[in-house]
Amino acid sequence: MATLFLPRAIASLVDGIDQVEIDAPRVVELLQELVRRYPAVEDRLGEMAVAVDGDIYHDADYVPLQPNSDVHLVPRIAGGSPEETGA
């Protein structure tokens, strides 16, 4: 089973659980199962990028998982060039 590590923003919605094991072939099924178990997290998932075994994906739905994969939900970081951000 893949191990899904949850950031504080998500863990606070699931009674402080900071990791959960889920058997899923791809990230999309892993996140669906997370929402099935903990419906309160659904609204927060759009704010997250996903790291699978150390590689960060912004659109990770169809990234395959291995039985021993480590999956981290990572808050997305907004940014751009100084002209876009007004810096």
C-alpha positions as CSV (number, residue, x, y, z in Angstrom):
1,M,0.0,0.0,0.0
2,A,1.2,3.5,-0.7
3,T,1.7,5.8,2.2
4,L,0.1,9.2,1.9
5,F,1.6,11.9,4.1
6,L,-0.8,14.8,5.0
7,P,0.2,18.4,5.7
8,R,-1.1,20.1,8.8
9,A,-3.8,21.9,6.9
10,I,-5.3,18.5,5.9
11,A,-4.4,16.6,9.1
12,S,-6.4,19.1,11.2
13,L,-9.5,18.0,9.2
14,V,-8.9,14.3,10.0
15,D,-8.3,14.4,13.8
16,G,-4.6,15.0,13.5
17,I,-3.8,11.9,11.4
18,D,-0.6,12.8,9.5
19,Q,-0.3,9.7,7.3
20,V,-2.6,7.0,6.0
21,E,-1.9,3.8,3.9
22,I,-4.1,3.4,0.8
23,D,-4.0,0.7,-1.9
24,A,-4.4,2.4,-5.2
25,P,-2.9,2.0,-8.7
26,R,-2.7,5.7,-9.4
27,V,-2.9,9.0,-7.6
28,V,-6.5,9.7,-8.7
29,E,-7.8,6.5,-7.0
30,L,-5.7,7.3,-3.9
31,L,-7.2,10.7,-3.5
32,Q,-10.7,9.3,-4.2
33,E,-10.2,6.8,-1.4
34,L,-8.9,9.6,0.9
35,V,-12.1,11.6,0.3
36,R,-14.3,8.5,0.8
37,R,-12.7,8.0,4.2
38,Y,-12.4,11.7,5.1
39,P,-15.0,13.8,3.2
40,A,-13.9,17.0,4.9
41,V,-10.6,17.0,2.9
42,E,-12.2,17.3,-0.5
43,D,-12.3,21.1,-0.7
44,R,-8.6,21.4,0.3
45,L,-7.2,19.0,-2.4
46,G,-7.4,21.6,-5.1
47,E,-4.9,23.6,-3.1
48,M,-2.3,20.8,-3.2
49,A,0.4,19.5,-5.5
50,V,1.4,15.9,-5.1
51,A,4.8,14.5,-4.7
52,V,5.3,10.8,-5.5
53,D,8.5,9.2,-4.5
54,G,10.2,12.6,-4.4
55,D,8.9,14.0,-7.7
56,I,6.4,16.9,-7.5
57,Y,3.4,16.9,-9.9
58,H,0.8,19.7,-10.3
59,D,-1.4,17.4,-12.3
60,A,-0.7,14.0,-10.8
61,D,-4.0,12.1,-11.3
62,Y,-2.6,9.4,-13.6
63,V,0.8,9.0,-12.1
64,P,1.2,5.3,-11.3
65,L,1.9,4.2,-7.7
66,Q,4.0,1.3,-6.5
67,P,3.0,-0.7,-3.4
68,N,5.7,1.1,-1.5
69,S,5.3,4.6,-2.9
70,D,5.5,7.6,-0.6
71,V,3.0,10.2,-1.6
72,H,3.0,13.7,-0.1
73,L,0.4,16.4,-0.4
74,V,2.2,19.7,-0.8
75,P,0.6,23.2,-0.6
76,R,0.9,24.8,-4.1
77,I,3.2,27.8,-4.2
78,A,2.0,30.7,-6.4
79,G,4.6,32.8,-8.1
80,G,5.8,34.2,-11.4
81,S,8.1,36.8,-12.8
82,P,8.6,40.1,-10.9
83,E,6.5,41.9,-13.6
84,E,3.6,39.5,-12.9
85,T,3.8,39.8,-9.1
86,G,4.5,43.5,-8.9
87,A,7.8,43.0,-7.2
